[in-house]
Structures are given as C-alpha cells and as structure tokens.
C-alpha cells in the first residue's frame, strides 16, 4: 500500500492506493471525509456511481479517463472531499492537484 498527499492546508487530498491481488483499490479523501463517488475501471472502460448531491465525479473524471485508456487491472476508486464554503480558487486548486496525481497513481499501478 502507498499513501501520498497533494495540496496543502484546507485543499489537501490524501490518496491511499492498495493492491488487492492484481487489482487496485484507490481511496481519495480530503476535508470532511466521506464517500461521494465510486468508479470502476475494467477492460479499458469505466462506470461511475455518483452519490446524490455530491460532485466528486468531476474531481475523479480526469483520473478515470486517463487510467481507462490503457490496459490495467480492475481499479476501484472511492472519493470523498468536502470543504465548507469552498472558494472558486480552492476548487481550481483541488482539481489541478488531482490531475497531477495521475502520474503517481500510474507509477504505483505499474510497479
């Protein structure tokens, strides 16, 4: 298992990545932790389950699209990030840092 953090202070996001046999389990959390979205990537396609009144699908979509381009093991992503009174610049920071996480995730998957 590996853990890494992107961002700082209120916009900090924690990524926990674990191998389950040949498959991968990724948990992405920040702020008030919860589960707001679940994605499954398999056979170069994906399904996303969005929990009502949550927007984590927007947060993980770049990761899901990138990982589904290549032949990978089955990957499950669970994401939950909540910050009360989040500003536009904080949203931008979270989304940009999340995009930056893709290379670290890919590195772990291929190791």
Backbone as a printed PyTorch tensor [residue, N CA C, xyz], in Angstrom:
tensor([[[  0.8460,  -1.1760,   0.0000],
         [  0.0000,   0.0000,   0.0000],
         [  0.8850,   1.2300,   0.0000]],

        [[  0.4060,   2.2820,  -0.6530],
         [  1.1250,   3.5450,  -0.6370],
         [  0.1360,   4.6700,  -0.3610]],

        [[  0.6240,   5.7080,   0.2530],
         [ -0.1720,   6.8900,   0.5340],
         [  0.6260,   8.1060,   0.1080]],

        [[ -0.0220,   9.0420,  -0.5670],
         [  0.6220,  10.3120,  -0.8510],
         [ -0.4130,  11.4240,  -0.7450]],

        [[  0.0920,  12.6390,  -0.5900],
         [ -0.7640,  13.8010,  -0.3690],
         [ -0.4600,  14.8460,  -1.4300]],

        [[ -1.5090,  15.4560,  -1.9410],
         [ -1.3820,  16.5690,  -2.8780],
         [ -2.0760,  17.7680,  -2.2420]],

        [[ -1.5300,  18.9610,  -2.4860],
         [ -2.1340,  20.1740,  -1.9510],
         [ -1.6670,  20.4530,  -0.5340]],

        [[ -2.2800,  21.4550,   0.0630],
         [ -1.8930,  21.8460,   1.4100],
         [ -3.0850,  22.5030,   2.1120]],

        [[ -2.9730,  22.5460,   3.4080],
         [ -3.9980,  23.1790,   4.2520],
         [ -5.3890,  22.6290,   3.9200]],

        [[ -6.3550,  23.4850,   3.7010],
         [ -7.7520,  23.0640,   3.5160],
         [ -7.9590,  22.2310,   2.2570]],

        [[ -7.1010,  22.4140,   1.2540],
         [ -7.3030,  21.6990,  -0.0160],
         [ -6.4790,  20.4140,  -0.1150]],

        [[ -5.8900,  19.9790,   0.9750],
         [ -5.0830,  18.7620,   0.9720],
         [ -5.9280,  17.5390,   0.6260]],

        [[ -5.4080,  16.7280,  -0.2870],
         [ -6.0720,  15.4930,  -0.6990],
         [ -5.1420,  14.3260,  -0.3980]],

        [[ -5.6870,  13.2970,   0.2240],
         [ -4.9150,  12.0940,   0.5380],
         [ -5.3240,  10.9790,  -0.4160]],

        [[ -4.3300,  10.2970,  -0.9570],
         [ -4.5300,   9.1740,  -1.8720],
         [ -3.9690,   7.9250,  -1.2130]],

        [[ -4.8070,   6.9570,  -0.9550],
         [ -4.3840,   5.6490,  -0.4560],
         [ -4.5970,   4.6520,  -1.5830]],

        [[ -3.5210,   3.9910,  -1.9760],
         [ -3.5900,   3.0450,  -3.0860],
         [ -3.0970,   1.6960,  -2.5960]],

        [[ -3.8900,   0.6790,  -2.8600],
         [ -3.5710,  -0.6600,  -2.3700],
         [ -3.8090,  -1.6770,  -3.4710]],

        [[ -2.9000,  -2.6330,  -3.5690],
         [ -3.1070,  -3.7440,  -4.4930],
         [ -3.9180,  -4.8130,  -3.7750]],

        [[ -4.8880,  -5.3370,  -4.4770],
         [ -5.6860,  -6.4600,  -3.9920],
         [ -5.5070,  -7.5460,  -5.0470]],

        [[ -4.5530,  -8.4350,  -4.8130],
         [ -4.1650,  -9.3770,  -5.8600],
         [ -3.5690,  -8.5670,  -7.0030]],

        [[ -4.0960,  -8.7280,  -8.1920],
         [ -3.6420,  -7.9530,  -9.3490],
         [ -4.4140,  -6.6440,  -9.5080]],

        [[ -5.4800,  -6.4800,  -8.7430],
         [ -6.3540,  -5.3150,  -8.8840],
         [ -5.9110,  -4.1900,  -7.9570]],

        [[ -6.5220,  -3.0220,  -8.1420],
         [ -6.1150,  -1.8210,  -7.4090],
         [ -7.3240,  -1.1830,  -6.7450]],

        [[ -7.1460,  -0.7760,  -5.4920],
         [ -8.1620,  -0.0640,  -4.7190],
         [ -7.5910,   1.3130,  -4.3740]],

        [[ -8.2660,   2.3760,  -4.8140],
         [ -7.8070,   3.7450,  -4.5650],
         [ -8.8690,   4.4690,  -3.7520]],

        [[ -8.4420,   5.0910,  -2.6520],
         [ -9.3310,   5.9160,  -1.8440],
         [ -8.7770,   7.3320,  -1.8430]],

        [[ -9.6240,   8.2850,  -2.2350],
         [ -9.2310,   9.6890,  -2.3200],
         [-10.1040,  10.4800,  -1.3530]],

        [[ -9.4570,  11.1330,  -0.3800],
         [-10.2300,  11.8670,   0.6260],
         [ -9.5990,  13.2160,   0.9350]],

        [[-10.4370,  14.0880,   1.4560],
         [ -9.9520,  15.3870,   1.8930],
         [-11.0640,  16.1460,   2.5840]],

        [[-10.6800,  17.1130,   3.4050],
         [-11.6790,  17.8740,   4.1420],
         [-12.4600,  16.9510,   5.0640]],

        [[-13.7790,  17.0940,   5.0290],
         [-14.6390,  16.1850,   5.7970],
         [-14.7860,  14.9010,   4.9780]],

        [[-14.1110,  13.8460,   5.4080],
         [-14.0640,  12.6010,   4.6420],
         [-15.4230,  11.9170,   4.5870]],

        [[-15.7190,  11.3410,   3.4560],
         [-16.9500,  10.6040,   3.2130],
         [-16.7860,   9.9000,   1.8660]],

        [[-17.8200,   9.2480,   1.3890],
         [-17.8040,   8.6870,   0.0370],
         [-18.8610,   9.4190,  -0.7740]],

        [[-18.4110,  10.1070,  -1.8150],
         [-19.3190,  10.8640,  -2.6640],
         [-19.4030,  10.3170,  -4.0710]],

        [[-18.4830,   9.4160,  -4.4110],
         [-18.4580,   8.8690,  -5.7660],
         [-17.6380,   7.5860,  -5.7610]],

        [[-18.0330,   6.6530,  -6.6090],
         [-17.3010,   5.3980,  -6.7830],
         [-17.1330,   5.1710,  -8.2790]],

        [[-15.9390,   4.7700,  -8.6830],
         [-15.6930,   4.4450, -10.0860],
         [-15.0590,   3.0650, -10.1760]],

        [[-15.4040,   2.3460, -11.2270],
         [-14.7990,   1.0550, -11.5180],
         [-14.2440,   1.1200, -12.9340]],

        [[-12.9580,   0.7980, -13.0580],
         [-12.2930,   0.7650, -14.3600],
         [-11.9320,  -0.6830, -14.6410]],

        [[-12.3470,  -1.1680, -15.8080],
         [-12.0420,  -2.5440, -16.1830],
         [-12.1250,  -2.6780, -17.6950]],

        [[-11.1780,  -3.3980, -18.2780],
         [-11.1800,  -3.6530, -19.7170],
         [-11.2950,  -2.3720, -20.5380]],

        [[-10.5360,  -1.3590, -20.1590],
         [-10.4630,  -0.0730, -20.8420],
         [-11.8120,   0.6360, -20.9430]],

        [[-12.6680,   0.4010, -19.9670],
         [-13.9330,   1.1310, -19.8670],
         [-14.1730,   1.4250, -18.3910]],

        [[-15.1630,   2.2480, -18.1140],
         [-15.4130,   2.6080, -16.7220],
         [-16.8880,   2.8540, -16.4690]],

        [[-17.2500,   2.7480, -15.2040],
         [-18.5850,   3.0950, -14.7030],
         [-18.3820,   3.9760, -13.4830]],

        [[-19.2210,   4.9880, -13.3700],
         [-19.1490,   5.8880, -12.2240],
         [-20.5030,   5.9090, -11.5410]],

        [[-20.4740,   5.7780, -10.2250],
         [-21.6850,   5.9090,  -9.4120],
         [-21.5150,   7.1790,  -8.6020]],

        [[-22.3680,   8.1390,  -8.8750],
         [-22.3310,   9.4190,  -8.1830],
         [-23.3890,   9.4060,  -7.0850]],

        [[-22.9790,   9.7280,  -5.8840],
         [-23.9180,   9.8220,  -4.7730],
         [-24.6830,  11.1390,  -4.9210]],

        [[-25.9920,  11.1180,  -4.6910],
         [-26.8200,  12.3130,  -4.8450],
         [-26.2420,  13.4900,  -4.0600]],

        [[-26.3050,  14.6440,  -4.6760],
         [-25.8500,  15.9070,  -4.0730],
         [-24.3400,  15.9780,  -3.8410]],

        [[-23.5740,  15.1780,  -4.5550],
         [-22.1160,  15.2130,  -4.4690],
         [-21.5470,  15.4700,  -5.8560]],

        [[-20.3150,  16.0030,  -5.8750],
         [-19.6980,  16.3520,  -7.1560],
         [-18.3090,  15.7370,  -7.3320]],

        [[-18.0060,  14.7130,  -6.5760],
         [-16.6910,  14.0850,  -6.6850],
         [-16.4540,  13.4500,  -8.0480]],

        [[-17.5220,  13.1740,  -8.7990],
         [-17.3250,  12.6390, -10.1440],
         [-16.5120,  13.6130, -10.9950]],

        [[-16.7210,  14.9010, -10.8190],
         [-15.9410,  15.9050, -11.5470],
         [-14.4790,  15.8670, -11.1260]],

        [[-14.2530,  15.5630,  -9.8750],
         [-12.9020,  15.5160,  -9.3360],
         [-12.1230,  14.3190,  -9.8830]],

        [[-12.7600,  13.1580,  -9.9560],
         [-12.0080,  11.9630, -10.3510],
         [-12.0720,  11.6570, -11.8430]],

        [[-12.9190,  12.3640, -12.5750],
         [-13.0590,  12.0590, -14.0020],
         [-11.7310,  12.0960, -14.7670]],

        [[-10.8370,  13.0810, -14.5510],
         [ -9.5610,  13.0350, -15.2770],
         [ -8.7480,  11.7780, -14.9750]],

        [[ -8.7810,  11.3190, -13.7380],
         [ -8.0600,  10.0970, -13.3620],
         [ -8.6830,   8.8930, -14.0580]],

        [[ -9.9910,   8.7930, -14.0010],
         [-10.7060,   7.6670, -14.6010],
         [-10.4600,   7.6180, -16.1090]],

        [[-10.5840,   8.7450, -16.7740],
         [-10.3800,   8.7690, -18.2290],
         [ -8.9620,   8.3720, -18.5990]],

        [[ -7.9870,   8.8540, -17.8510],
         [ -6.5900,   8.5330, -18.1560],
         [ -6.2870,   7.0560, -17.9070]],

        [[ -6.7270,   6.5350, -16.7750],
         [ -6.4290,   5.1340, -16.4550],
         [ -7.1740,   4.1680, -17.3660]],

        [[ -8.3290,   4.5540, -17.8660],
         [ -9.0950,   3.6490, -18.7280],
         [ -8.5540,   3.6120, -20.1550]],

        [[ -7.6160,   4.4720, -20.4880],
         [ -7.0110,   4.4620, -21.8240],
         [ -6.1140,   3.2470, -22.0330]],

        [[ -5.5140,   2.7810, -20.9570],
         [ -4.5400,   1.7030, -21.0450],
         [ -5.0980,   0.4200, -20.4570]],

        [[ -4.5180,  -0.6780, -20.8610],
         [ -4.9250,  -1.9550, -20.2850],
         [ -4.3590,  -2.0190, -18.8680]],

        [[ -5.2450,  -2.0410, -17.8950],
         [ -4.8540,  -2.0750, -16.4930],
         [ -5.6300,  -3.1870, -15.7990]],

        [[ -5.2130,  -3.5280, -14.6030],
         [ -6.0600,  -4.4360, -13.8190],
         [ -7.3590,  -3.7060, -13.4820]],

        [[ -8.2990,  -4.3990, -12.8830],
         [ -9.5160,  -3.7410, -12.4230],
         [ -9.1290,  -2.7510, -11.3310]],

        [[ -9.6810,  -1.5470, -11.4310],
         [ -9.3780,  -0.4800, -10.4720],
         [-10.6910,   0.0380,  -9.9080]],

        [[-10.7430,   0.1480,  -8.5900],
         [-11.8920,   0.7650,  -7.9190],
         [-11.4000,   2.0520,  -7.2800]],

        [[-12.1330,   3.1360,  -7.5210],
         [-11.8020,   4.4240,  -6.9110],
         [-12.9890,   4.8730,  -6.0770]],

        [[-12.7010,   5.2060,  -4.8220],
         [-13.7110,   5.7740,  -3.9260],
         [-13.2230,   7.1710,  -3.5790]],

        [[-14.0940,   8.1780,  -3.7130],
         [-13.6540,   9.5440,  -3.4660],
         [-14.6590,  10.3020,  -2.6160]],

        [[-14.1210,  11.1160,  -1.7140],
         [-14.9400,  11.9840,  -0.8970],
         [-14.1450,  13.1740,  -0.4210]],

        [[-14.5190,  14.3590,  -0.8580],
         [-13.8510,  15.5930,  -0.4510],
         [-14.9280,  16.6210,  -0.1650]],

        [[-14.8840,  17.1950,   1.0280],
         [-15.8520,  18.2470,   1.3590],
         [-15.1710,  19.3360,   2.1550]],

        [[-15.3800,  20.5550,   1.7070],
         [-14.8510,  21.7210,   2.4000],
         [-15.9680,  22.7540,   2.4630]],

        [[-16.4080,  23.0800,   3.6700],
         [-17.4530,  24.0940,   3.8290],
         [-16.9930,  25.4230,   3.2290]],

        [[-17.9060,  26.0890,   2.5440],
         [-17.6560,  27.4170,   1.9790],
         [-16.4210,  27.4510,   1.0750]],

        [[-16.2310,  26.4020,   0.2800],
         [-15.0810,  26.3320,  -0.6190],
         [-15.1600,  27.4730,  -1.6390]],

        [[-14.0130,  28.0810,  -1.9030],
         [-13.9550,  29.1930,  -2.8550],
         [-13.6500,  28.6730,  -4.2540]],

        [[-13.8380,  29.5100,  -5.2340],
         [-13.5180,  29.1320,  -6.6070],
         [-12.0550,  28.7790,  -6.7820]],

        [[-11.1710,  29.5380,  -6.1520],
         [ -9.7420,  29.2420,  -6.2850],
         [ -9.3730,  27.9310,  -5.5820]],

        [[-10.0620,  27.6070,  -4.5010],
         [ -9.8070,  26.3270,  -3.8310],
         [-10.3000,  25.1640,  -4.6910]],

        [[-11.4330,  25.3310,  -5.3490],
         [-11.9280,  24.2910,  -6.2570],
         [-10.9140,  24.0600,  -7.3670]],

        [[-10.4120,  25.1450,  -7.9450],
         [ -9.4060,  25.0350,  -9.0050],
         [ -8.1640,  24.3170,  -8.5040]],

        [[ -7.7120,  24.6500,  -7.2920],
         [ -6.5280,  24.0090,  -6.7160],
         [ -6.7490,  22.5090,  -6.5280]],

        [[ -7.9050,  22.1340,  -6.0050],
         [ -8.2180,  20.7110,  -5.8040],
         [ -8.2170,  19.9800,  -7.1420]],

        [[ -8.8710,  20.5330,  -8.1380],
         [ -8.9500,  19.8750,  -9.4460],
         [ -7.5790,  19.7710, -10.1030]],

        [[ -6.7640,  20.8120, -10.0090],
         [ -5.4230,  20.7810, -10.6040],
         [ -4.5140,  19.7850,  -9.8850]],

        [[ -4.5470,  19.7840,  -8.5600],
         [ -3.7240,  18.8240,  -7.8150],
         [ -4.1560,  17.3940,  -8.1020]],

        [[ -5.4470,  17.2050,  -8.2790],
         [ -5.9440,  15.8690,  -8.5870],
         [ -5.4200,  15.3960,  -9.9440]],

        [[ -5.3620,  16.2910, -10.9190],
         [ -4.7890,  15.9330, -12.2270],
         [ -3.3190,  15.5530, -12.0880]],

        [[ -2.6060,  16.2730, -11.2190],
         [ -1.1840,  15.9820, -11.0010],
         [ -0.9700,  14.6120, -10.3650]],

        [[ -1.9710,  14.1060,  -9.6850],
         [ -1.8420,  12.8090,  -9.0080],
         [ -1.7980,  11.6390,  -9.9850]],

        [[ -2.2440,  11.8600, -11.2000],
         [ -2.3720,  10.7650, -12.1710],
         [ -1.0420,  10.0420, -12.3760]],

        [[  0.0480,  10.7790, -12.5220],
         [  1.3420,  10.1380, -12.7700],
         [  1.7800,   9.2780, -11.5830]],

        [[  1.5510,   9.7560, -10.3670],
         [  1.9040,   8.9580,  -9.1810],
         [  1.0660,   7.6840,  -9.1000]],

        [[ -0.2070,   7.8050,  -9.4440],
         [ -1.0800,   6.6230,  -9.4340],
         [ -0.6190,   5.6260, -10.4860]],

        [[ -0.3310,   6.0970, -11.6930],
         [  0.1300,   5.2150, -12.7620],
         [  1.4480,   4.5260, -12.3910]],

        [[  2.3240,   5.2560, -11.7330],
         [  3.6120,   4.6820, -11.3200],
         [  3.3890,   3.5230, -10.3540]],

        [[  2.4890,   3.7060,  -9.4030],
         [  2.2100,   2.6330,  -8.4360],
         [  1.5890,   1.4250,  -9.1340]],

        [[  0.6730,   1.6700, -10.0360],
         [ -0.0230,   0.5750, -10.7280],
         [  0.9670,  -0.2730, -11.5310]],

        [[  1.9440,   0.3670, -12.1340],
         [  2.8780,  -0.3730, -12.9970],
         [  4.0680,  -0.9530, -12.2410]],

        [[  4.1720,  -0.6590, -10.9370],
         [  5.3340,  -1.1870, -10.1880],
         [  5.0920,  -2.6030,  -9.6990]]])
